[in-house]
Amino acid sequence: MLEWPASVQPLFVGGTLLWSGGLKVLGRSARRAAERSALPSLVGEDRALAAYRLTGALELALAAVLLLPPAYVAETAAAAVLGAGFLGYLTYAKVVAPDSSCGCLSKRRTPVTWRAFARAGLVAAAALLGTQADVWWGGGPPLTAVLLVAEVAALVALSPEVDGLWLLPLRRLRIRMRHPLADRSFEMPLESSLQQLLASPAYQQVSPLLRSGLRETWDEEDARILCYTAEYDGTAATAVFAVPLRHYSPEEVRVALVDESTESTLLVNA
């Protein structure tokens, strides 16, 4: 009964490990990711990068045997042990170094939250299920493909590192569709909003923290939202400005700095 769902698990687990291991071994920001993680407190600062890359190499090696036939119980059993190890590491990070970054699937700073535990649990559970496979997946029933797609979707949903690819655009679309001025025919020129922004006390207050030009903009009710990349006390953030859309009042411009990894507000100029 478990043979067909088990047969697809080496693909899912192997692909996940390929993504994670490739980042650790080949990523140009591996050193910074290792320093942000809980590894310095676990193995020492001097050995953190080596431990980070060694973990990545182990993931890549295991991914290689999982993604190639035939299927062996030892492969998925080893992946299950690795998944349990990830859960243990996340527990250590949450208790000993709560401000550390997960460093799992992206160079972005992502704190250890319930999503990281759920993602590691998903991979460990998939590997355990994979130990029931007698043969490597060779197509099988159509439901195997559906299961694989569902698992990948769950992995993405539990990965804050890729929120910018699907979650943030979805939220912006919802805002644009729901606000009452979405279908208005008049559009205020963007240049006018930028002039008002540059003249505002809010912009002058946070301009030293900005690290990019205008990144994105959209209109929401009576305000135009302008977003810039910023850095606040070493934390990557997004500076979100609300500029009046119906009149010129630079003193009414408001700004908020939002942590890119947790979406929590770091600074508000109300």
C-alpha positions as CSV (number, residue, x, y, z in Angstrom):
1,M,0.0,0.0,0.0
2,L,2.9,2.4,0.8
3,E,5.0,1.3,-2.2
4,W,3.8,3.9,-4.7
5,P,4.0,7.0,-2.4
6,A,7.3,5.7,-1.0
7,S,8.8,5.3,-4.4
8,V,8.7,9.0,-5.1
9,Q,10.3,10.1,-1.9
10,P,14.0,9.7,-3.0
11,L,13.2,12.3,-5.7
12,F,11.7,14.8,-3.3
13,V,14.4,14.3,-0.6
14,G,17.2,14.2,-3.1
15,G,16.1,17.4,-4.8
16,T,15.8,19.2,-1.5
17,L,19.3,18.1,-0.4
18,L,20.6,19.1,-3.8
19,W,19.3,22.6,-3.3
20,S,20.5,22.9,0.3
21,G,23.9,21.3,-0.3
22,G,24.6,23.3,-3.4
23,L,24.0,26.5,-1.6
24,K,26.4,25.5,1.2
25,V,29.2,24.2,-1.1
26,L,28.9,26.5,-4.1
27,G,27.3,29.6,-2.8
28,R,29.4,32.8,-2.8
29,S,27.9,33.9,0.4
30,A,28.6,30.7,2.3
31,R,31.0,32.3,4.7
32,R,28.5,35.0,5.7
33,A,25.7,32.4,6.0
34,A,27.9,30.3,8.3
35,E,28.8,33.2,10.5
36,R,25.1,34.1,10.8
37,S,24.1,30.6,11.8
38,A,24.4,28.9,15.1
39,L,27.5,27.0,14.0
40,P,30.0,29.5,15.6
41,S,28.5,28.8,19.0
42,L,28.3,25.1,18.3
43,V,31.8,24.3,16.8
44,G,33.6,27.7,17.2
45,E,34.0,30.6,14.9
46,D,37.2,29.2,13.2
47,R,35.5,26.0,12.3
48,A,32.0,27.3,11.4
49,L,32.7,27.7,7.6
50,A,34.3,24.2,7.4
51,A,31.4,22.6,9.2
52,Y,28.9,24.5,7.0
53,R,30.6,23.3,3.8
54,L,31.1,19.8,5.1
55,T,27.4,19.6,5.8
56,G,26.7,20.8,2.3
57,A,29.1,18.2,0.8
58,L,27.3,15.4,2.8
59,E,23.9,16.7,1.5
60,L,25.2,16.7,-2.1
61,A,26.6,13.2,-1.8
62,L,23.4,11.9,-0.4
63,A,21.4,13.7,-3.0
64,A,23.4,12.0,-5.8
65,V,22.6,8.5,-4.6
66,L,19.0,9.3,-3.9
67,L,18.4,10.9,-7.4
68,L,19.9,7.9,-9.3
69,P,18.4,4.4,-9.5
70,P,18.3,1.9,-8.0
71,A,16.6,2.6,-4.7
72,Y,18.2,1.3,-1.5
73,V,16.8,1.4,2.0
74,A,20.1,2.6,3.3
75,E,19.9,5.8,1.2
76,T,16.6,7.0,2.6
77,A,17.4,5.8,6.1
78,A,20.6,7.9,6.0
79,A,18.4,10.9,4.8
80,A,16.0,10.3,7.7
81,V,18.9,10.4,10.1
82,L,20.2,13.6,8.5
83,G,16.7,15.1,8.8
84,A,16.6,14.2,12.5
85,G,20.0,15.8,12.8
86,F,18.6,19.0,11.2
87,L,15.8,19.0,13.8
88,G,18.3,18.7,16.6
89,Y,20.4,21.5,15.2
90,L,17.4,23.8,14.9
91,T,16.5,23.0,18.5
92,Y,20.0,23.9,19.6
93,A,19.9,27.1,17.5
94,K,16.5,28.2,18.9
95,V,17.7,27.6,22.5
96,V,21.3,28.6,22.5
97,A,21.5,31.2,19.6
98,P,17.9,32.5,19.1
99,D,19.1,35.4,17.0
100,S,21.0,33.2,14.6
101,S,20.0,32.6,11.0
102,C,18.8,29.2,9.7
103,G,21.3,29.3,6.8
104,C,19.4,26.4,5.2
105,L,18.2,27.2,1.6
106,S,19.2,30.8,0.9
107,K,21.8,33.5,1.5
108,R,19.1,35.6,3.1
109,R,19.0,36.0,6.8
110,T,16.1,33.8,8.0
111,P,15.6,33.3,11.7
112,V,14.7,29.9,13.1
113,T,10.9,29.7,13.3
114,W,8.2,27.1,13.3
115,R,8.4,27.0,9.5
116,A,12.0,25.8,9.7
117,F,11.1,23.0,12.1
118,A,8.1,22.0,9.9
119,R,10.3,21.9,6.8
120,A,12.9,19.7,8.5
121,G,10.1,17.5,9.8
122,L,8.7,17.2,6.3
123,V,12.0,16.1,4.8
124,A,12.6,13.6,7.7
125,A,9.1,12.2,7.3
126,A,9.5,11.9,3.5
127,A,12.8,10.0,4.0
128,L,11.2,7.7,6.5
129,L,8.4,6.9,4.1
130,G,11.0,6.3,1.4
131,T,12.5,3.4,3.4
132,Q,9.3,1.5,2.4
133,A,10.1,1.7,-1.3
134,D,11.2,-1.5,-3.1
135,V,11.9,0.1,-6.4
136,W,13.1,3.5,-7.6
137,W,10.3,5.6,-9.0
138,G,9.8,4.9,-12.7
139,G,6.6,6.8,-13.3
140,G,4.1,4.7,-11.4
141,P,0.4,5.8,-10.9
142,P,-0.5,9.4,-11.8
143,L,-1.0,10.0,-8.1
144,T,2.8,9.8,-7.5
145,A,3.3,12.9,-9.6
146,V,0.5,14.7,-7.7
147,L,2.1,13.7,-4.4
148,L,5.5,15.0,-5.6
149,V,4.1,18.3,-6.7
150,A,2.2,18.6,-3.3
151,E,5.4,18.0,-1.4
152,V,7.3,20.5,-3.4
153,A,4.6,23.1,-2.8
154,A,4.6,22.4,0.9
155,L,8.4,22.8,1.0
156,V,8.2,26.2,-0.8
157,A,5.4,27.3,1.5
158,L,7.5,26.4,4.6
159,S,10.6,28.2,3.2
160,P,10.7,32.0,4.0
161,E,13.8,32.2,1.8
162,V,11.5,32.1,-1.3
163,D,8.6,34.2,0.0
164,G,9.7,37.0,-2.4
165,L,8.9,34.8,-5.3
166,W,5.3,34.0,-4.5
167,L,4.0,35.2,-1.2
168,L,4.8,39.0,-1.5
169,P,3.5,39.2,-5.1
170,L,0.3,37.5,-3.9
171,R,-0.2,40.0,-1.1
172,R,0.4,42.9,-3.4
173,L,-2.1,41.5,-5.9
174,R,-4.7,41.2,-3.2
175,I,-4.1,44.8,-2.1
176,R,-4.4,46.1,-5.6
177,M,-7.6,44.1,-6.2
178,R,-9.3,45.0,-2.9
179,H,-8.6,48.7,-2.4
180,P,-11.5,51.0,-3.6
181,L,-9.4,53.0,-6.0
182,A,-8.1,50.1,-8.0
183,D,-10.0,51.1,-11.2
184,R,-9.5,54.9,-11.1
185,S,-8.6,56.4,-14.5
186,F,-6.3,59.2,-13.2
187,E,-2.7,58.3,-12.4
188,M,-0.3,60.6,-10.5
189,P,3.1,60.8,-12.3
190,L,5.7,58.8,-10.4
191,E,8.2,61.8,-10.7
192,S,5.8,63.9,-8.7
193,S,5.7,61.4,-5.9
194,L,9.5,61.1,-5.9
195,Q,9.9,64.8,-5.7
196,Q,7.6,64.9,-2.7
197,L,9.4,62.0,-1.1
198,L,12.9,63.6,-1.5
199,A,11.5,66.8,0.2
200,S,10.0,65.0,3.1
201,P,11.5,64.9,6.7
202,A,10.8,61.1,6.7
203,Y,13.1,60.5,3.8
204,Q,15.8,62.7,5.3
205,Q,15.6,60.8,8.5
206,V,16.2,57.3,7.0
207,S,18.2,58.2,3.8
208,P,21.5,57.1,5.4
209,L,20.1,53.7,5.9
210,L,19.0,53.2,2.2
211,R,21.0,50.8,0.1
212,S,19.2,50.9,-3.2
213,G,17.3,53.1,-5.6
214,L,13.5,52.8,-5.9
215,R,12.7,49.0,-5.9
216,E,9.0,48.9,-6.4
217,T,5.9,51.0,-6.1
218,W,2.1,50.7,-6.0
219,D,-0.9,52.8,-5.1
220,E,-3.0,52.0,-2.1
221,E,-6.1,54.2,-1.4
222,D,-4.8,57.8,-1.0
223,A,-1.1,56.9,-0.8
224,R,1.6,55.8,-3.1
225,I,3.8,53.2,-1.6
226,L,7.5,53.4,-2.5
227,C,10.0,50.7,-1.4
228,Y,13.7,50.7,-1.0
229,T,16.3,48.3,0.3
230,A,17.7,49.4,3.6
231,E,19.9,48.2,6.4
232,Y,19.1,48.9,10.1
233,D,21.6,47.8,12.8
234,G,23.0,45.2,10.5
235,T,19.6,43.8,9.6
236,A,18.4,43.7,6.0
237,A,15.2,45.6,5.8
238,T,12.8,47.2,3.4
239,A,12.0,50.9,3.8
240,V,8.3,51.5,2.9
241,F,7.3,55.1,2.3
242,A,3.7,56.2,2.1
243,V,3.4,59.4,0.0
244,P,0.2,61.4,-0.3
245,L,-1.4,60.7,-3.7
246,R,-3.9,63.5,-3.9
247,H,-1.9,66.5,-2.7
248,Y,1.6,67.8,-2.2
249,S,2.5,67.6,1.5
250,P,6.0,66.3,2.2
251,E,5.5,66.6,5.9
252,E,2.8,63.9,5.7
253,V,5.1,61.3,4.2
254,R,5.4,58.3,6.5
255,V,8.1,55.6,6.6
256,A,8.4,52.1,8.2
257,L,11.4,49.8,8.2
258,V,10.4,46.2,7.9
259,D,12.7,43.2,8.6
260,E,12.9,41.3,5.3
261,S,13.2,37.9,7.0
262,T,10.5,38.2,9.7
263,E,8.3,41.0,8.3
264,S,8.4,42.6,11.7
265,T,8.5,46.4,12.0
266,L,11.9,47.8,13.0
267,L,11.2,51.5,12.9
268,V,8.1,53.6,12.3
269,N,7.9,57.3,11.7
270,A,4.2,58.0,12.4
